[in-house]
Each structure stands twice: as C-alpha cells, then as structure tokens.
Amino acid sequence: MKKAKSLLCRGRGSADCDESFYLWACSFFMGFNRNVGFKLELVAETLSSDSFSYVLQIIFKFHEEIKGFSNKMRSKKKMWAKRLHFAVQAYREMLENLSLMQVSKDSKIKNIAGIIQNIIFYQQEYRELTTMLLKQFD
C-alpha cells in the first residue's frame, strides 16, 4: 500500500491509473483483514492520520469534479461519481477498522485508536464530511 500510494503521489503511475485503484485496494484489504481476524500490523499504514487526510483530500477533489460538470455531461459525472464511491468506501473501512481498534482488548491498540481519533475528529472537515456529501447528493 505504501508503494502504491507513493507512485500515485509522485505521478509516476501509468496514464490511465488514478487514485481509485489505491482506494479500492485499501477498502478491500482493510475489509478482508477486519473480517478474517483483525491484525493491526497488516493495515497500520492505511490507518495513519496521513492516510485519513489523503483520502479526505481525494473525496473533496472528486466531489468538486462532479460539481464542475453540467447535467448534460452525465458520462463524465458518472465516472467521477464512481471514483467518489471508491473514496467513500475506503473512508468507511478506515472508520470501521478504527472502531474495531477502539473495542480491542489490547490497551496499546486502544490508545493508538484514541490518538488517531483525537487527531482526525479535531478537524472540522472530518466532522462535516458526511453531512456535506448528503446535502449535495443528487
């Protein structure tokens, strides 16, 4: 995941590659790890505060792209809506993994989850993300 993210951030990926591949992989592997038996060391990179802010930036970017097209350009809007869906799925998996960490029996994992939650939910953008997406849903 770290290598995929670094390739996307540097723009060295292929021309037809975008963040949606990274988002799909994050969502899939975090969901798989959560359902098979949660092991923090396997998803630690995707549960960092940097990853949360990266996914949030992508969600805002994709949302702005959708708003930029008129209703006549439905195919472009549909493409960006699918990408936004991948981003929201990845964000949801990140939150579900974070809540699973919060109820862990290991106090070290609980402390890490508390620190991540304090960092993330202190910022207004994270708290208002869901309401912003629901208000502007068409």
C-alpha positions in Angstrom: 0.0 0.0 0.0 2.8 2.3 0.8 4.4 1.8 -2.6 1.1 2.2 -4.4 0.4 5.5 -2.6 3.9 6.8 -3.3 3.6 6.1 -7.0 0.3 7.9 -7.2 1.5 10.9 -5.2 4.6 11.3 -7.4 2.5 10.9 -10.6 4.8 8.1 -11.8 1.8 5.7 -12.4 0.5 4.9 -15.8 -1.6 7.4 -17.7 -4.8 5.6 -17.1 -4.1 5.0 -13.4 -5.7 7.2 -10.8 -6.4 7.1 -7.1 -9.4 4.8 -7.4 -7.1 1.8 -7.8 -5.4 2.7 -4.5 -8.8 3.4 -2.8 -10.2 0.1 -4.0 -7.2 -1.8 -2.7 -7.4 0.0 0.7 -11.0 -0.8 1.1 -10.6 -4.4 0.0 -7.6 -5.3 2.2 -8.9 -3.4 5.3 -12.3 -5.1 4.9 -10.7 -8.5 4.5 -8.4 -8.0 7.5 -11.3 -6.9 9.6 -13.5 -9.9 8.7 -10.8 -12.6 8.9 -9.3 -11.6 12.2 -8.1 -8.1 12.8 -4.3 -7.7 12.8 -3.1 -4.1 13.2 0.3 -4.7 11.7 -1.3 -5.6 8.3 -3.2 -2.3 8.0 -1.2 0.1 10.1 -0.1 2.1 7.0 -3.7 2.7 5.9 -4.9 3.7 9.4 -2.4 6.6 9.9 -3.6 10.2 10.2 -1.7 10.9 6.9 -3.8 8.3 5.1 -7.0 9.7 6.6 -6.1 13.2 5.3 -5.1 11.8 1.9 -8.5 10.0 1.5 -10.3 13.2 2.6 -8.4 15.3 0.0 -9.4 12.8 -2.6 -13.0 12.8 -1.6 -13.1 16.6 -1.8 -11.3 16.5 -5.2 -13.7 14.0 -6.7 -16.7 15.9 -5.3 -15.5 19.1 -6.8 -15.0 17.4 -10.2 -18.7 16.1 -10.1 -20.0 19.6 -9.3 -17.9 21.1 -12.2 -19.9 19.2 -14.9 -23.3 20.2 -16.1 -26.2 17.8 -16.2 -25.7 17.3 -20.0 -22.3 15.6 -19.3 -23.7 12.6 -17.5 -21.0 10.2 -18.6 -18.3 12.4 -17.0 -20.3 12.8 -13.8 -20.9 9.1 -13.6 -17.2 8.4 -13.9 -16.3 10.8 -11.1 -19.2 9.5 -9.0 -17.8 6.0 -9.2 -14.4 7.3 -8.1 -16.1 9.2 -5.3 -17.8 6.0 -4.3 -14.4 4.2 -4.1 -13.1 7.0 -1.9 -16.1 6.9 0.5 -15.9 3.1 0.7 -12.2 3.4 1.7 -13.0 6.1 4.3 -15.8 3.9 5.7 -13.4 0.9 6.0 -10.9 3.1 7.7 -13.6 4.2 10.2 -14.8 0.6 10.8 -11.2 -0.5 11.4 -10.7 2.4 13.8 -13.8 1.5 15.7 -12.7 -2.1 15.9 -9.4 -0.9 17.4 -11.3 1.1 20.0 -13.0 -2.1 21.3 -9.8 -4.2 21.3 -8.7 -5.9 24.4 -5.2 -4.7 24.0 -4.7 -1.4 25.8 -1.9 -0.3 23.4 -4.2 -0.6 20.4 -7.0 1.3 22.2 -4.5 4.1 23.0 -3.4 4.3 19.3 -7.1 4.4 18.2 -7.8 7.2 20.7 -4.8 9.2 19.5 -5.9 8.8 15.8 -9.5 9.8 16.7 -8.3 12.9 18.5 -6.2 14.0 15.6 -8.8 13.3 13.0 -12.0 14.4 14.6 -10.5 17.6 16.0 -10.5 19.0 12.4 -13.8 20.3 11.2 -13.5 18.9 7.7 -13.7 15.3 9.0 -16.7 16.0 11.2 -18.7 17.7 8.4 -17.8 15.3 5.6 -20.9 13.1 5.8 -23.3 16.0 6.1 -21.7 17.8 3.2 -21.9 14.8 1.0 -25.6 14.1 2.0 -26.6 17.8 1.5 -25.2 17.9 -2.0 -26.4 14.5 -3.1 -28.4 14.5 -6.3 
